[in-house]
Amino acid sequence: QVQLVESGGGLVQPGESLTLFCAGSTFTFSLYIMGWVRQAPGKEPEWVSVINQDGFKTKHTDSVKGRFTISRDNAKDTLYLQMNSLKPEDTALYYCMRGPPEGAADWEVVDLSDYDYWGQGIQVTVSS
């Protein structure tokens, strides 16, 4: 069974930074597109970021561009989300997701239905 385990969330003040981690296991991490999604209370899930298999191509939703950076370390089977200049509206449950495998789809996967596994989620709260 595919496992994705997030960590690194917490409570921060506006303007501060936080890094999320996602450890993948029981699958060949380096072969898959990976992404992050978030869900704020009472709202639908919002796709946040995607990264291709080798980590050289990334894409972020407009609301986090210039503030968030997705990256990966395939040697450690780990996905990251560096979040800077956090705002109260970034408060949400953040999930990492496994996308299609190499060659099965274009790397810019923004449709949540194209991700087949999600982690359990990690809370990020931005508040003064």
C-alpha positions in Angstrom: 0.0 0.0 0.0 1.4 3.4 -1.0 2.3 5.5 2.0 2.7 9.3 2.1 3.4 10.8 5.5 3.5 14.6 6.0 5.2 16.5 8.7 6.4 20.0 9.5 3.2 21.8 10.0 2.3 24.0 12.9 1.2 27.5 14.1 3.1 30.5 12.8 2.6 34.2 12.6 1.9 36.1 9.4 5.1 36.7 7.4 6.9 33.7 8.9 8.1 30.6 7.1 7.4 26.9 7.4 8.6 23.8 5.5 6.4 20.8 4.9 7.9 17.3 4.4 6.3 14.3 2.8 7.9 10.9 3.0 6.9 8.4 0.4 7.3 4.6 0.8 6.3 1.3 -0.7 6.6 2.7 -4.3 9.4 3.9 -6.5 9.2 7.6 -5.5 11.4 8.9 -8.3 9.2 7.7 -11.1 6.1 9.7 -10.1 4.9 13.2 -10.5 4.1 14.6 -7.0 2.0 17.5 -5.8 0.6 19.4 -2.8 -3.1 20.2 -2.2 -4.7 22.2 0.7 -8.1 22.4 2.2 -9.3 25.2 4.3 -12.2 24.8 6.7 -15.5 24.8 4.8 -13.8 25.0 1.4 -13.1 22.6 -1.4 -9.6 21.2 -1.8 -7.3 23.6 -3.7 -4.4 22.3 -5.8 -1.2 24.1 -4.7 1.9 22.8 -6.5 3.3 20.1 -8.8 6.7 18.8 -9.5 7.9 16.5 -12.2 9.9 13.3 -11.6 13.4 14.7 -11.6 12.5 17.9 -9.8 13.5 20.3 -12.6 10.0 21.4 -13.5 7.5 23.0 -11.0 4.3 24.8 -11.1 2.4 26.7 -8.4 -1.1 28.1 -8.1 -1.2 31.9 -8.6 -2.0 32.6 -4.9 1.3 31.2 -3.7 3.6 32.0 -6.6 6.8 33.7 -5.4 6.1 32.6 -1.8 6.0 28.8 -2.0 8.5 26.4 -3.5 8.0 22.7 -4.2 11.0 20.5 -4.4 12.0 16.8 -4.0 14.9 14.6 -3.0 14.5 11.3 -4.8 17.5 9.8 -2.9 15.5 10.3 0.3 12.0 9.7 -1.2 10.9 13.0 0.2 8.8 15.9 -1.1 9.1 19.4 0.3 7.0 22.5 0.3 8.9 25.6 1.4 6.4 28.3 2.4 7.6 31.9 3.0 5.7 35.1 3.8 2.8 33.1 5.1 -0.6 34.8 5.2 -3.7 33.9 7.3 -5.4 32.8 4.1 -2.8 30.0 3.8 -4.3 28.4 6.9 -5.4 24.9 5.8 -4.8 21.2 6.0 -2.0 20.4 3.6 -1.7 17.0 1.8 0.9 15.6 -0.4 -0.3 13.6 -3.4 1.1 11.0 -5.8 0.5 11.8 -9.4 0.9 9.7 -12.6 4.1 7.8 -13.3 6.8 8.9 -15.7 5.5 9.0 -19.3 1.9 8.4 -18.4 0.9 12.1 -18.5 2.1 15.6 -19.0 4.0 16.7 -15.9 1.7 19.7 -15.2 -0.9 17.8 -13.3 -3.4 20.3 -11.8 -6.5 18.2 -11.8 -6.9 16.6 -8.4 -8.6 13.6 -9.9 -5.3 12.7 -11.6 -3.6 12.1 -8.3 -4.2 8.6 -6.9 -2.9 8.7 -3.4 -3.0 11.4 -0.7 -1.3 11.5 2.7 -3.1 12.0 5.9 -2.6 15.7 5.9 -0.8 18.2 8.2 -2.3 21.4 9.7 -0.8 24.8 8.9 -2.2 27.7 10.9 -1.2 31.3 10.2 -2.4 33.6 12.9 -1.2 36.5 15.1 
